[in-house]
């Protein structure tokens, strides 16, 4: 396996701004998850396939959230592990 593919992680961050009319305020909800992909021993081809699936799922999630919460954002990426 290519060493570069051993040092990858999948990151997902979600931000949602919700207006609270009773308080005349906006509440920000934020969550994130990071998964070390080395655990799965993916080949470069499997990593690329996972990346495409990951992006497609998260695009659909973003579209779904946007309908209810227009001020929402999802960041999804496969990246080199943070040190």
ABEGO torsion letter per residue (X at the ends): XBAAAAABBBBBBBBBBBBBAAAGBBBBBBBBBBBBAAAAGBBAAAAAAAAAAAAAAAAAAAAAAAAABABBBBBBBBBBBBX
